[in-house]
Amino acid sequence: MLQSSDYSYNPKSNAPASNLNPNAYNPVKTVTAPVDQATIGRTLVIKGEISGSEALYIDGRVEGKILMPESRVTIGRNGKVDASIQAREVVVMGKVTGNIECSDRVDIRAEGAVHGDISTVRISVDDGASLKGGIQVRSEGKQSQSKQDQPKAMAATASA
């Protein structure tokens, strides 16, 4: 006679092992959108103004002006920038000669060099980095407040 301990009924005996073991690791495959990033290669030289809304990686040479107010600008180890930079975030691993204005953060890595004035909300300078110029660290509240006041002032002068 069969007792309950002698016989076990498993209706999923043909199922894969992952269904039998609830603790089995089943990685979830996620699909993310690729990060939009423009790259200026090592041998490229650009003279003029660069503007846009995607991230920019510079490993070549840029002379002029870089306007990326909503994006991140990264100067690679081989990058040499002789330009003013306006961006949300700037990471310097190469050389920058010119002023940097950031709405969020400037990060100067150990091998990076900046010769110019910096205006930002947050700044990080690693040991070994080179920085020659002035630094203005402003609070986030003051920056957003000045942006709100600016259109009002322009509207007042336009109607007068």
C-alpha positions as CSV (number, residue, x, y, z in Angstrom):
1,M,0.0,0.0,0.0
2,L,1.3,3.4,-0.9
3,Q,1.7,6.0,1.8
4,S,1.9,9.7,1.2
5,S,5.6,9.8,2.0
6,D,6.3,7.1,-0.7
7,Y,4.5,8.8,-3.5
8,S,4.7,12.4,-4.6
9,Y,2.7,13.7,-7.4
10,N,4.2,16.4,-9.6
11,P,2.1,17.5,-12.5
12,K,4.9,19.7,-13.9
13,S,7.5,16.9,-14.2
14,N,8.1,17.8,-17.8
15,A,8.6,21.5,-17.0
16,P,12.0,23.2,-17.1
17,A,14.1,23.1,-14.0
18,S,13.6,26.8,-13.4
19,N,9.9,26.2,-12.8
20,L,10.6,23.4,-10.4
21,N,13.0,25.5,-8.3
22,P,11.4,28.8,-7.3
23,N,14.9,30.0,-6.0
24,A,16.6,29.5,-9.4
25,Y,18.1,32.6,-10.8
26,N,16.2,33.9,-13.8
27,P,17.8,37.1,-15.0
28,V,15.4,39.7,-16.3
29,K,16.3,41.0,-19.7
30,T,15.8,44.7,-19.9
31,V,16.1,46.7,-23.0
32,T,17.2,50.3,-22.5
33,A,17.6,53.0,-25.1
34,P,21.1,53.7,-26.3
35,V,22.7,56.8,-24.8
36,D,22.8,59.5,-27.4
37,Q,26.4,60.8,-27.4
38,A,28.3,62.6,-30.1
39,T,32.0,61.9,-30.3
40,I,34.8,64.1,-31.7
41,G,37.6,61.7,-32.5
42,R,41.2,62.0,-31.8
43,T,42.3,63.3,-35.2
44,L,39.4,65.7,-35.7
45,V,39.9,69.5,-35.4
46,I,36.8,71.7,-35.1
47,K,36.9,75.5,-35.3
48,G,33.7,77.4,-34.6
49,E,30.6,76.9,-32.4
50,I,29.2,73.5,-31.3
51,S,25.6,73.3,-30.0
52,G,23.1,70.6,-29.3
53,S,21.1,68.6,-26.8
54,E,22.9,65.3,-26.6
55,A,26.0,64.3,-24.7
56,L,29.3,65.2,-26.3
57,Y,32.7,63.4,-25.9
58,I,35.7,65.3,-27.2
59,D,38.9,63.4,-27.8
60,G,40.2,65.7,-30.5
61,R,40.7,69.5,-30.7
62,V,38.0,72.1,-30.5
63,E,38.4,75.9,-30.8
64,G,35.6,78.3,-30.4
65,K,32.4,77.9,-28.3
66,I,30.5,74.9,-27.0
67,L,26.9,75.4,-26.1
68,M,25.2,72.3,-24.6
69,P,23.0,73.7,-21.8
70,E,21.0,70.5,-21.2
71,S,23.8,68.0,-21.7
72,R,27.1,66.6,-20.5
73,V,30.4,67.5,-22.1
74,T,33.3,65.2,-21.5
75,I,36.9,66.1,-22.6
76,G,38.8,62.9,-23.0
77,R,42.4,62.2,-22.2
78,N,43.5,63.2,-25.7
79,G,41.1,66.2,-25.9
80,K,42.3,69.8,-26.2
81,V,39.6,72.5,-26.0
82,D,40.3,76.2,-26.5
83,A,36.8,77.3,-26.1
84,S,34.2,78.6,-23.6
85,I,31.9,75.8,-22.5
86,Q,28.3,76.1,-21.4
87,A,26.7,72.8,-20.3
88,R,24.8,71.0,-17.6
89,E,27.8,68.9,-16.6
90,V,31.5,69.0,-17.7
91,V,34.0,66.3,-17.1
92,V,37.7,67.2,-17.8
93,M,40.3,64.5,-18.4
94,G,42.2,66.4,-21.0
95,K,43.1,70.1,-21.4
96,V,40.6,73.1,-21.4
97,T,41.6,76.7,-22.0
98,G,38.5,78.8,-21.6
99,N,35.7,79.6,-19.2
100,I,33.3,76.9,-18.1
101,E,29.7,77.6,-17.0
102,C,27.7,74.6,-15.6
103,S,24.2,74.4,-14.3
104,D,25.0,71.3,-12.4
105,R,28.6,70.0,-11.9
106,V,32.2,70.3,-13.0
107,D,34.5,67.3,-12.5
108,I,38.2,67.7,-13.1
109,R,39.9,64.3,-13.1
110,A,43.5,63.6,-12.0
111,E,45.0,64.0,-15.5
112,G,42.8,67.0,-16.4
113,A,43.8,70.6,-16.7
114,V,41.7,73.8,-16.8
115,H,43.0,77.3,-17.5
116,G,40.0,79.6,-17.1
117,D,37.2,80.7,-14.8
118,I,34.5,78.2,-13.6
119,S,31.0,79.0,-12.6
120,T,29.0,76.0,-11.3
121,V,26.7,74.6,-8.6
122,R,29.1,71.7,-7.7
123,I,32.7,71.1,-8.4
124,S,35.1,68.2,-7.9
125,V,38.9,68.4,-8.4
126,D,40.9,65.2,-8.1
127,D,44.4,65.0,-6.7
128,G,46.9,65.7,-9.5
129,A,44.5,67.9,-11.5
130,S,45.6,71.3,-12.7
131,L,43.3,74.4,-12.2
132,K,44.3,78.0,-12.9
133,G,41.5,80.5,-12.7
134,G,38.6,81.7,-10.6
135,I,35.8,79.5,-9.2
136,Q,32.3,80.7,-8.5
137,V,30.2,78.1,-6.7
138,R,26.5,79.2,-6.6
139,S,23.5,77.7,-5.0
140,E,20.9,76.0,-7.1
141,G,18.1,78.1,-5.6
142,K,19.7,81.4,-6.7
143,Q,20.2,80.2,-10.2
144,S,16.6,79.1,-10.8
145,Q,15.4,82.3,-9.1
146,S,17.4,84.5,-11.4
147,K,16.0,82.5,-14.4
148,Q,12.4,83.2,-13.2
149,D,13.1,86.9,-12.7
150,Q,14.8,87.4,-16.0
151,P,11.6,87.0,-18.2
152,K,9.7,89.3,-16.0
153,A,12.3,92.0,-16.4
154,M,12.3,91.5,-20.2
155,A,8.5,91.7,-20.3
156,A,8.5,94.9,-18.3
157,T,11.0,96.6,-20.7
158,A,9.2,95.3,-23.7
159,S,5.9,96.9,-22.6
160,A,7.4,100.2,-21.5
